[in-house]
Amino acid sequence: MKLCAIGLRGIPNVMGGIESHCQAIYPRLVKKGVDITVIARSPYVEKNAYEYEGIKIIPIYATKSKLFETFLHTFIAIIYARLFVKANVIHLHAVGPAIFTPFARLLGMKVIVTHHGADYNRAKWSKFAKAVLKFGETMAVKYANRVIVVGKSLTKELKVANPRYSNKIEFIPNGASLGSLETATENVLEKMDLGIQAGNYILSVSRLVPEKGVHDLISAFNKVEQSSKLVIVGDADHEDDYSSNLVKQASANIIFAGRRSGAELASLFKYCRLFVLPSYHEGLPIVALEAMSIHAPVLLSDIAPNIDVGLPEINYFRCGDTEDLYLKLFNTNINFSSYSDELVGEYNWDDISLSTLELLNKEVLK
């Protein structure tokens, strides 16, 4: 099997749910004998081709543009995969790149599409862009050999809406990296020099885009003066008015910590008073799963993909309702504990990679 992955910006340590998914799953597939090449977008990775844990990463030109980046890069990458990588399987990530599913099939390659969420529901897109993304979903369902969906609710919706193709739509969730607990220490927290103390800060981790709802969290946090801090980890891929206006709200109590990974991110998770994900759109939130896996108390917006995580009702607030969010942020009588062996065990990358490998083998070997 020679698999070429397209649709992600790149790996390793490129911020984004799709990128985290690929960085977790592909090294495990390589160990099972799958030959994997990631065609990355040049602005996000090293200039020249390189390897990461047995995965070949080839940077191909991409214009850093909200409107054209994904589509132009995907088109070029599919041609490159056929002519130079000589892949027999294309793994497309997200419904935008999935528009080119029929094109990849015409070039003689089998296509697996992983549906990471209903991107056409994102606030940033125009009506035309949303229609294009919805069309990409249709192309995936009709023409891909298999469609992997990371969310339970979305899997059911797609099967009901597409009964003719329901047998090739499969639910395989995102996972959580479980090995980082040992690297999380108060010493690491102190070295980051963010002016925070263990147990005295609220944490959110996301890209600075409208659908992640960071503006709601800041609004709720600012409803009352208090001694705790709000730490926002993340950045914007494309700086715009929204992200600029968010960062302007930085203060002694609202700290924008930029992108963090490894022991730093693990330590931020472990010692926060509460991890909050106020998003309007998700596939299945890897960052929430990672927070849970490292025993952080969590509070999530009540959108379907977040509810799919399976936490008790108390761990959710009404999406977009800053008053409800405020009441839960500062209610010291609520226990937001989220960790359980059973719950986190459902999102084990080792099991998820085996399910993915089984699906790939069914298509390649038949």
N, C-alpha and C positions, 0 to 999 in steps of 0.2 A: 504494500500500500504506500503510495506516494501522495501525501496530502499537502495542499497549499491553502493556508489560511489568509483570508482577505476580509477587510471591513474594520479591523482594529487599527489603532494608531501605531502601536508597536509594543514591544516588551524588551527588557523588564522595566518596572517602576515608572510606567507612564500612567498618569492618573485617569481613572475611568472604570466603570463596572465591567465593560467588555474586556478591557485590558487586564483587569484583575482576574477575571474568569480564565482567560487564555494563559496567563502566567501561572495559574494554579494547575490547569488541566493538561497542558501540552507536555511539560516535562514527564508527567506520569505516563502519557501515551507513548512517548519516545522510549521509555524503559520497557514498554510492552512490544517494542519492535516497529512502531509506526515511524516512517520517514516524514518529518514535518518541516515545511518551509513557511515562514511568516513573511508576507510581503507588506512591509511597514510603510508609513507615510514619512517622507524625508524630514519634515520640520521637527519631528518628535523624537528622533533616534540618532544614533551615530551616522556619520557621513558615509562610511563604507560598510560592506556586508560583514557580519560577525555572527558568532554563535552564543547561545544562552542555554545551558543545560541540555546540550545535544540538539537544540532547535536552530535551524539556519534562519537568520533574519536578513532580509534583503531590502534596503531602503529604495523606494521608487518615488520619483518626483510627485509632490502633491502641493497644490496651491492652498495656502492657509486661508480658507474662505468658508463661511458658514454655508453658503449656497452651493458651491461647486466642488468643494474639497472631496467629499465622500464619493460623489458620482463619477467625477473625472478619474480619480485614483482607482476606483474599482474597475472601471472599463479597461484602463491601461494594465492593471494588475492581472486581470483574467487573461489577456493576450500574452503577457509575460509568462504566466503560469503554464500556458499551453506550449509556447514556443521554446522557452528556455529551461523552466523547471521540469517540464514534461510530466506534470502531475496527472494522476488519474482520478483524484478526488479534490474538489474545491469545497472548502468549508467557509461559507459566507456568514458573517456576523451582522445581525440587525436587518431591519426591513428596508432601509435605504439601499445598501448594496444588493439586497435580494432582487431588486428590479432587473438585474442582469442575469438572473438564474437561467432563463431560456437561452441567452447568448452563450453561457458556459456549457450548457447541454449541447447546443449546436456544434460547439468545438470538440465534442466527443468526451467530455468529462462528466463524471457523476457529481452531483451537488447535494451537500448537506447544508441546510440553513439553520442557524440557531437564532431563534426569535427572542430577543432580550427585552421586549416590552413594546407597548403600543406607542411608538415614537410620534405617531401622527396626533397624539393628544397633547403634545408639548406646546406650551403657550407661545414659544418663540417663533413658531412656524406660521406662515401665511396660509390662507385657504388653499392656494395652489400647491404649496409645499406639502401640506397635510394630505391632499389628494394624491400627490406623487408617492408619498410614503405608504399610504393605504394601498396603492397600486403595487408597490413592492411586496407588501404582505400577500396580496393576491397571486403575484408571480411565484412567490415561494411555495404557497400551498398547492398551486396547480402544477408547477414544473419541477420542483425539487424532488430528489429521490426520497429524502426524509426531512421533516421539520422538527427540530428540537425546540421546545418551549420551556423557559425557565420558571414560569409561574403557573400554579395550579388553576387559578381562576381563568387566566387567559387561555390555557389549554382547553378547558371546557368550552369557552366561548368560540374558539376556532373550530372545534369539532362539531358544535351545534350549527355554526354558520356554514360549514363546508362538509356536509355529511358524505359527499362523494369521495372526499379525500381524507376522511377522518382516520383511516387506518394507517396513514403515514405521518400523523401528527403525534409526537410523543413528549410526555413531560419528563424532563430531567432537570432538577433544580440547580441553582448556584450553590456554592459551598462556603464554608468558613475555614480559614487557616487556623489550625488548632495548636500549632507548635510555638507560638510567640509568647506565651505566658511567662516562661522562664527568663525572657530577655527584658521584661518590664520591671523597672526598678525606680525607686524614688530618686536615686542618684542621676539616672538618665533624665528624669523630669526636671531636676534642678539645673542640669547642664544646658538645657534648652534655653534658659534665661528668658522665660516668658513672664516671670513675676507671678507665678501661680503656685499653690500649695496643694498637696494631696487632699482630696475630699472637699475642696473649696471652689470648684469650677464646674460649669456646665459645658459639655463638649458637643460640637456638631462637625461632621466630616462630609464634605461634598464639593462638587464643582460650583462655582459662583454663577449660577444660571437661574432664571426665574422659577423653573419647575421644581427646584430643590427647596424652595420656601424659606431660605435663610432670612429674607426680609421679615417674614412673620415671626420668626424666632427673636430677632432683634427687637421688633415692636413689642412682643410680649415681655421680653427681658427688661425693657425700658419703662414698663408700667409702674415700677416701684424702685426706689433707691435701696440698694442692698450692698453688702460687703463681698458677695461672691462675684466670680468672674465668668464671662462667656468667652470660650475659646473656639474659634472657627478655623478649622483646618481645610485647606483646599485653595484652588485658584481658578481662573477662567482660561479656557483654551483660546478664546477670542475676546480680548478686552473690549467692552462696550459700555454704554451709559449705565446699564444695570450694575455690572460688576464694579465700575468706578464709584457709583453712588453708595454701594454697600461698604466699600473700603473706607470711604470718607467718614463713615459712622464709627470708626475705630476710636477708642477712648481708653482711659485707665482700666475700665472694667470690661470693655469689648475688645478682644485681642484677635487679630487676623494673623494666624501662625504660618500661612503658606502651606506648601506641600510637605508632608511628613510621611515617613515609611519606616519599616523595620522596628527596631527597639524604641525609637521615639514615638511612633504611632501606638505601639503596644502599651507603652507607659502612659500615654495620654488616655487611652481606653481604661486601663486598670485603675487609675487613681481619680477619675472624674466622679463628681457627685451624681451626675446623670448624663447619659448620652441621648441626644435628641435628633431625630430625623423628621423634619417637618415637610417632607416632599409632597408634591402634587402628582408626580409621575415616577414610577419605578418599574423594573422588570421583576426581579426578586432582589432585595437590597443587600448586596454583599457586605457593605459597611456595617449594617445592623447585625448581620450574622457574626461578623468578626467581633463586634462589641460584645455580643452575647457570649461568644466562645471564650472571651477573656474576663467573663464574670461582671461586666459593667451593667448597672441598672439602665434600662432603656425606656424611652418614650417615643412612639411613632405616630405619624398621622394615620388616620383610619381609611386610607385608600386600599383597594382590594389586594394589590401585591404585598403591602405591609401586613394586612390581616392574614394573608396566606402563610406568614411566618409561624403563626399559631400561638401567639402570646395571650395571656389573660386580657380581658376587656380593659382592665385598669391601665394597661401599658399603651393605650391608644388615646388620642384626642381628636376632636373633629377637625378635619383638614381645612385650613384657611381661617379657623376660628381663633383669633389671637387671645380672646378672653378665656376660652376653655384651656388654651395652651398655658396662659399665665397662671390660671388657678392650679394647674397640675405642676407647673415648674416650681412653685413656692409652697406647695402643701407638704409639710414635713411629716404628715401622718400617713402618707402613701408609701408603700414598699414597692418600688419598681424593679425589684430583683427579677432577672430574666433567665438566669442560667439553669439548665437541667441537662443531665447526661443524655436523656432520651431525646430532648428537643434538638440539642446541638448535634447529636448523633445522626439525625436525619440529613444533615448538611455536611457530610464528610466527603472531602474531595477525592479520596481514594475510591470510595464506592461510586461516586459520580463519574469518575474517569473510566471505571470498569463498565458502567452502563453505556457510556459513550462509545467505548471500544466495541462492545457487543453490537451496537447499532451500526457502526462503521463496517464491521466484518460482514454483517448481514447483506449490506449493499455491495461491497466490493467482491465478495466471494460467490454471490449468487449468479 
